[in-house]
Amino acid sequence: MSQSPIVLTGDRPTGPLHLGHYVGSLRQRVTLQEQYRQFVMIADAQALTDNMGDLSKVRRNVIEVALDYLAVGLDPAKSTLFIQSQLTELAELSFYLLNLVTVARLERNPTVKEEIRLRGMERDIPAGFLTYPVSQTADITAFKAALVPVGADQAPMIEQCNELVRRFNNCVGKEILVEAQALIPDHGRLVGADGGAKMSKSLGNALALSADSAAIAAFVRSMYTDPNHLRVSDPGQVEGNVVFTYLDVFDPDKAAVEELKDHYRRGGLGDTVLKRRLTEHLEALITPIRERRAQFAQDPAEVMNILRQGTERAREAAAATMSEVKAALGLSYWN
């Protein structure tokens, strides 16, 4: 396996992972671990920026996210799985980087602005939430990651990360930190069943990767189609039809999907037929993931041991970077 470049990715432990995570990053990570040195972070410290009122939610979901990682095929022998809060080096690097960015610049970040809007925070923004791009930069640069799998909506975060990298390197007069490249998946962010917003735990429109057959069927039944397609014989609209959006992502027979679209447009094809087809594909994807997850869940102590070992390996890498950072800043007084 190639040791370079390094990949850094991760998720906030605020609930079990869902189909949106799978499409947006998880399946890509399984492929990347075969080619690169990959660090996968459970971002529990970052999750506290808007969950200080429910600390138990973050703690209990650490193992839930780890179970999802293992169930989709992340291999601890190939990907380093670790817990963010256990690496104090990340918080220390964030502290130094905060001196290189203004509040105004953070407020202009499109990703942060959108998350603030979705949560209805307005001006009542936790400082930790506003400075998330700096924390993310520390997470990425501590491992000298050159590749970061993210959705298209997260691209501004990587741009701001690279701004901070350049400012830091210019400040110290040498190339210490590494700029990162966003790896954006072919498919965009997966919308929820109503088609009105991206799939999100916080919006309550997500299908968990641990969902049982009944939950999968209910999710597909609730999907928004074409409100004017009242009878099977009626011509239907494909654009904006969530069932077709999902078939484009999860149905491997692309030619058949295009034929279904043509049939739907001219009429004579009912929503029930389409939803049945989609349900079968989602069942085929999720059932083995759910079964593997149940197997790992039988030994939670071993799952936590995997995280402990991964965190130790991650600490070694982050500590090496921090030694360089402190030396470059003139803060290594006894070396």
Secondary structure as GFF3:
##gff-version 3
##sequence-region A 1 335
A	DSSP	beta_strand	6	11	.	.	.	ID=ss1
A	DSSP	alpha_helix	19	21	.	.	.	ID=ss2
A	DSSP	pi_helix	22	26	.	.	.	ID=ss3
A	DSSP	alpha_helix	27	32	.	.	.	ID=ss4
A	DSSP	beta_strand	37	42	.	.	.	ID=ss5
A	DSSP	alpha_helix	44	47	.	.	.	ID=ss6
A	DSSP	three_ten_helix	48	50	.	.	.	ID=ss7
A	DSSP	alpha_helix	55	72	.	.	.	ID=ss8
A	DSSP	beta_strand	79	83	.	.	.	ID=ss9
A	DSSP	three_ten_helix	84	86	.	.	.	ID=ss10
A	DSSP	alpha_helix	88	97	.	.	.	ID=ss11
A	DSSP	three_ten_helix	98	100	.	.	.	ID=ss12
A	DSSP	alpha_helix	103	108	.	.	.	ID=ss13
A	DSSP	alpha_helix	110	119	.	.	.	ID=ss14
A	DSSP	alpha_helix	127	130	.	.	.	ID=ss15
A	DSSP	alpha_helix	132	142	.	.	.	ID=ss16
A	DSSP	beta_strand	147	149	.	.	.	ID=ss17
A	DSSP	three_ten_helix	152	154	.	.	.	ID=ss18
A	DSSP	alpha_helix	155	172	.	.	.	ID=ss19
A	DSSP	beta_strand	181	183	.	.	.	ID=ss20
A	DSSP	alpha_helix	213	221	.	.	.	ID=ss21
A	DSSP	alpha_helix	242	250	.	.	.	ID=ss22
A	DSSP	alpha_helix	254	266	.	.	.	ID=ss23
A	DSSP	alpha_helix	271	297	.	.	.	ID=ss24
A	DSSP	alpha_helix	300	328	.	.	.	ID=ss25
###
